[in-house]
Amino acid sequence: MQAIYASAPDQSRGRLHPEGDSTFRSCFQRDRDRIIHCSAFRRLKHKTQVFVEHEGDYFRTRLTHSIEVAQVARTIAGELGLNHELAEAVALAHDLGHTPFGHTGEDALNDLMAPYGGFDHNAQALKIVTDLERHYAEFDGLNLTWETLEGIAKHNGPVLGELPHALAQYNEQHDLELHTYASCEAQVAALADDIAYNNHDLHDGLRAELFSTDEIADLPILQDCFAAVDKKYPGLNYYRRRHEALRRFFGILVDDVMQVARTNLADLSPQTAQDIRMAGRPMVQFSNGLWSDLKVIRKFLFTRMYRAPSVVVVRQDVTRKLLALFPLFMQRPDLLPKQWRKDVAQVTTETELARIVCDYIAGMTDRFALQQYEELIGDD
């Protein structure tokens, strides 16, 4: 049974371009399905989190990560009496705007776009679902509901100050109330993202042998997880032991978020979904104690994984290649695919051209970006 503050499909603020209702799907189900079927979602298969796509078949990609986030969001939303279809839609869309090569690519594009307004992956996700996906006869984008677009734009909280260009441009025609918090469902998607990557980055770092099981067994939260496994399963083999410990770690994060959210919601006693937006603080978050422990784990991962020497070498190489592709396309927009050249024909400023080039590069998969570099530039 849904709570009174859940986002109800029949109370949706609708779509920018009005459409008739489906006879068998709610509006949020349709949003979720459109996201799953869009081109940008499929490309996530070959976009990686930390490692480059070809480095190993077992490392998480943006696609597998998004599926994991959606699973966690659906579970938490269901337990809190929220609309799990909306939470799932936001979770599946939250990484659509990411560049090739993870945050390395985003940093490179942000530097390249500094003279033209910068680059932000959340704003890019909104641009993809409102403009760059061009398949439907009556509109550009996916024409998602206001609630799903709001969740994509501000699942991490209110968006204040100078807005990224793509977000400002869309918000002018379809006010997403960026100064408020998002729905409780979108907040769930944001925390599900944190839970998923905190868990799977430990998995991937172990598989890449960037650190050992013994090292993570000394970290906060994980100490208790390993102790519980050792007590219940003495002598368990190496791989099963760490898997069981990380399962418990995952469960602790989920349980903590649900307990804190229940407490916050009970304190606020919201009567509508709008009450959540106007609360002035998030409803869905980690407890202070667990968040402090997670910061220790994140610091460990930053040092031992994200800035590991082997990872840094790859980061430097792919950054160099993106830094070379961008000016090439700026000088030679005729090298862009035919459908992109149609947009180039309409530009009147260098900034408009830069945004087209940025959109094209941001949409590349890891492997396609590497192929483009080798074909168009190459190394002597």
C-alpha positions in Angstrom: 0.0 0.0 0.0 1.4 3.4 -1.0 1.9 6.1 1.5 -0.1 9.4 1.2 3.2 11.2 0.4 4.1 8.9 -2.5 4.1 10.2 -6.0 0.8 9.0 -7.5 0.7 8.5 -11.3 -2.8 9.9 -11.5 -1.6 13.1 -9.8 1.4 13.5 -12.2 2.1 17.0 -13.5 2.2 15.4 -16.9 4.5 15.7 -19.9 5.7 18.8 -21.8 4.0 17.4 -24.9 0.6 16.0 -23.9 -0.1 12.4 -24.7 -3.0 10.0 -24.1 -2.8 7.6 -21.2 -1.9 4.0 -21.7 -4.6 1.4 -21.1 -2.2 -0.9 -19.3 0.8 1.1 -17.9 1.1 4.0 -15.5 2.8 7.1 -16.7 5.9 6.2 -14.6 6.0 2.7 -16.0 6.0 4.3 -19.5 8.9 6.5 -18.4 10.9 3.5 -17.2 10.2 1.6 -20.4 11.2 4.5 -22.6 14.5 4.9 -20.7 15.3 1.2 -21.0 14.6 1.2 -24.8 16.5 4.4 -25.6 19.9 4.4 -27.4 21.7 6.2 -24.5 20.8 3.4 -22.1 22.1 0.7 -24.4 25.4 2.6 -24.8 25.9 2.3 -21.0 26.9 -1.3 -21.7 30.3 -0.1 -22.9 30.8 2.8 -20.5 32.7 2.0 -17.4 32.8 3.3 -13.8 36.5 3.2 -13.0 38.2 0.8 -15.4 38.3 1.1 -19.2 35.8 -1.1 -21.0 38.2 -3.6 -22.4 40.1 -4.2 -19.2 37.9 -7.1 -17.9 34.5 -8.6 -18.5 33.7 -8.8 -14.7 34.1 -5.1 -13.9 31.0 -3.0 -13.5 29.8 -0.9 -16.5 27.5 2.0 -16.3 24.7 -0.4 -17.5 25.2 -3.0 -14.8 25.6 -0.3 -12.2 22.3 1.3 -13.3 20.5 -2.0 -13.0 21.9 -2.5 -9.5 20.9 1.0 -8.5 17.4 0.4 -9.8 17.1 -2.9 -7.9 18.1 -1.1 -4.6 15.8 1.8 -5.3 12.8 -0.4 -6.1 13.4 -2.4 -2.8 13.7 0.7 -0.6 10.8 2.5 -2.3 8.6 -0.5 -1.8 9.5 -0.8 1.9 8.8 3.0 2.5 5.4 2.8 0.7 6.7 5.0 -2.2 6.1 4.6 -5.9 8.7 2.1 -6.9 8.1 2.7 -10.7 9.2 6.3 -10.4 12.1 5.4 -8.2 13.2 2.8 -10.7 12.8 5.2 -13.6 15.0 7.8 -12.0 17.6 5.2 -11.0 17.8 3.8 -14.5 18.2 7.3 -16.0 20.6 8.8 -13.5 23.8 7.9 -15.4 22.7 8.5 -19.0 24.7 11.7 -19.2 28.0 10.1 -18.2 30.9 10.4 -20.7 33.2 7.5 -21.8 35.9 6.6 -19.3 33.8 7.5 -16.2 34.7 10.5 -14.2 38.0 10.8 -16.0 36.1 11.6 -19.2 33.8 14.0 -17.4 36.8 15.9 -16.0 38.3 16.2 -19.4 35.1 17.4 -21.0 34.5 19.9 -18.3 37.9 21.3 -18.9 37.4 21.4 -22.6 34.0 23.1 -22.2 35.1 25.6 -19.6 35.1 28.5 -22.2 31.6 27.4 -23.3 29.7 26.9 -20.0 31.3 23.7 -18.7 29.9 20.2 -18.6 27.7 18.5 -16.0 26.6 14.8 -16.3 23.3 15.4 -14.5 22.4 18.2 -16.9 23.6 16.1 -19.8 21.3 13.3 -18.7 18.4 15.7 -18.8 19.5 16.9 -22.3 19.6 13.3 -23.6 16.0 12.5 -22.4 14.6 15.9 -23.5 16.4 16.5 -26.8 19.2 14.2 -28.0 17.1 11.0 -28.2 15.3 11.7 -31.5 13.1 8.8 -32.4 9.6 9.9 -31.9 7.4 11.5 -34.6 5.9 14.3 -32.4 8.8 15.4 -30.2 12.5 15.3 -29.5 13.6 13.4 -26.4 11.5 10.8 -24.5 8.8 13.2 -23.3 9.1 11.9 -19.8 6.8 13.1 -17.0 7.6 16.1 -14.9 8.3 13.9 -11.9 10.9 11.8 -13.7 12.6 14.8 -15.2 12.7 16.5 -11.7 14.3 13.4 -10.3 17.0 13.3 -13.0 17.7 17.0 -12.5 17.8 17.2 -8.7 18.0 13.7 -7.1 21.1 14.9 -5.3 19.2 17.9 -3.9 18.2 21.4 -4.9 20.2 22.9 -7.8 21.2 26.4 -6.8 23.5 29.1 -8.2 24.5 29.3 -11.9 22.8 26.5 -13.7 24.5 24.3 -16.3 23.4 25.4 -19.8 21.4 22.3 -20.7 19.5 22.4 -17.4 18.8 26.2 -17.6 17.6 25.9 -21.2 15.1 23.2 -20.5 13.9 24.7 -17.2 12.9 27.9 -19.0 10.1 26.0 -20.8 9.3 23.4 -18.2 9.9 24.6 -14.6 11.3 21.8 -12.6 11.4 23.8 -9.3 15.1 23.4 -9.0 15.2 25.3 -5.7 13.4 22.5 -3.9 14.2 19.0 -3.0 13.0 16.2 -5.3 10.4 13.7 -4.5 11.0 11.0 -2.0 11.3 8.5 -4.9 14.1 10.5 -6.5 15.9 10.8 -3.1 15.7 7.0 -2.8 17.3 6.7 -6.2 20.2 9.0 -5.1 20.9 6.9 -2.0 20.6 3.7 -4.0 23.3 5.0 -6.2 25.6 5.6 -3.2 24.8 2.1 -1.8 25.5 0.4 -5.1 28.8 2.0 -5.9 30.2 1.8 -2.3 29.5 -1.9 -2.5 30.6 -2.8 -6.0 33.7 -0.6 -6.0 35.0 -2.8 -3.2 34.2 -5.9 -5.4 35.9 -4.5 -8.4 39.0 -3.3 -6.5 39.4 -6.7 -5.0 39.0 -8.4 -8.5 41.6 -6.0 -9.9 43.9 -6.8 -7.0 44.4 -3.2 -6.1 43.9 -4.1 -2.4 43.5 -7.3 -0.4 40.6 -8.9 1.5 42.6 -8.5 4.7 42.9 -4.7 4.1 39.2 -4.1 3.7 38.5 -6.3 6.7 40.1 -3.7 8.8 37.8 -0.9 7.6 34.8 0.4 9.6 31.5 -1.6 9.2 33.4 -4.2 7.2 35.2 -5.3 10.4 31.9 -6.4 11.9 30.8 -8.0 8.6 33.9 -10.2 8.4 33.7 -11.1 12.1 30.1 -12.2 11.7 31.0 -14.4 8.7 34.0 -15.9 10.5 31.8 -16.7 13.5 29.0 -18.3 11.4 31.2 -20.0 8.8 34.6 -20.8 10.4 37.1 -21.9 7.7 35.1 -20.6 4.8 37.2 -20.3 1.6 38.7 -17.0 0.5 36.2 -16.0 -2.2 33.0 -17.1 -0.4 34.2 -15.4 2.8 34.6 -12.0 1.2 31.4 -12.4 -0.8 29.4 -13.1 2.4 31.0 -10.1 4.2 30.2 -7.8 1.3 26.6 -9.1 1.2 26.3 -8.1 4.9 27.9 -4.7 4.2 25.4 -4.1 1.4 22.5 -5.0 3.7 23.7 -2.7 6.5 23.7 0.3 4.1 20.2 -0.5 2.9 18.8 -1.1 6.4 20.4 2.1 7.7 18.8 4.3 4.9 15.4 2.8 5.5 15.6 3.3 9.2 16.7 7.0 8.9 14.1 7.6 6.2 11.3 6.2 8.4 12.4 8.4 11.3 12.6 11.5 9.1 9.2 10.9 7.5 7.6 10.3 10.9 9.0 13.5 12.2 7.8 15.5 9.2 4.5 13.7 8.9 4.1 14.8 5.2 0.6 14.7 3.8 1.5 15.0 0.1 4.5 14.5 -2.2 4.9 18.2 -2.3 5.4 18.4 1.4 8.6 16.3 0.8 9.8 18.8 -1.7 9.2 21.7 0.6 10.7 20.1 3.7 14.0 22.0 3.4 16.0 18.9 4.1 16.3 15.4 2.7 14.2 12.6 4.0 16.3 9.8 2.6 19.9 9.7 3.9 22.5 7.7 5.9 22.7 8.1 9.7 25.5 10.3 10.9 27.5 7.4 12.3 27.3 5.3 9.2 28.1 8.3 7.0 31.3 8.9 9.0 32.3 5.3 8.5 31.5 5.5 4.8 33.8 8.5 4.5 36.7 6.4 5.8 35.9 3.7 3.2 35.6 6.2 0.4 39.0 7.7 1.4 40.5 4.2 1.2 39.0 3.6 -2.2 40.1 7.0 -3.5 43.7 6.3 -2.5 43.9 2.6 -3.3 41.6 2.4 -6.3 40.7 5.7 -8.0 44.2 7.0 -7.7 46.1 3.7 -7.9 49.2 4.1 -10.2 47.8 1.6 -12.7 44.5 3.4 -12.9 46.2 6.8 -13.1 48.2 5.7 -16.1 45.1 4.7 -18.0 43.3 8.0 -16.9 46.2 10.0 -18.3 46.1 8.1 -21.6 42.3 8.4 -22.2 42.3 12.0 -21.1 45.0 12.7 -23.7 42.9 11.1 -26.4 39.7 13.0 -25.5 41.7 16.3 -25.4 42.8 15.5 -28.9 39.4 14.5 -30.3 37.5 17.7 -29.2 39.6 20.2 -31.1 39.7 18.0 -34.1 35.9 17.9 -34.3 35.8 21.7 -33.7 38.1 22.3 -36.6 36.6 19.5 -38.8 32.9 19.2 -38.0 32.6 17.5 -41.4 34.1 14.4 -39.6 30.9 14.1 -37.5 28.2 11.6 -38.6 25.6 12.9 -41.1 22.8 13.4 -38.5 25.1 15.5 -36.4 26.2 17.6 -39.3 22.6 18.7 -39.8 22.7 20.4 -36.4 26.1 21.9 -37.2 24.6 23.6 -40.3 22.3 25.6 -38.0 25.0 27.0 -35.6 25.9 30.6 -35.6 28.5 30.7 -32.8 31.5 28.8 -31.7 29.8 28.0 -28.4 26.9 26.3 -30.2 29.4 24.2 -32.2 31.3 23.3 -29.0 28.0 22.0 -27.4 27.3 19.8 -30.4 30.8 18.4 -30.3 30.5 17.9 -26.6 27.2 16.1 -26.9 28.7 13.8 -29.6 31.8 12.9 -27.5 29.9 12.6 -24.3 27.7 10.0 -25.9 30.6 7.8 -27.1 31.3 4.5 -25.4 34.8 3.7 -24.2 35.5 1.5 -27.2 34.1 3.9 -29.8 36.1 6.8 -28.4 39.3 4.7 -28.6 38.4 3.6 -32.1 37.7 7.2 -33.2 41.1 8.3 -31.8 42.9 5.6 -33.7 41.1 6.2 -37.0 41.3 10.0 -37.0 44.5 10.7 -35.1 46.5 7.7 -34.0 49.8 7.5 -32.4 53.0 7.5 -34.4 
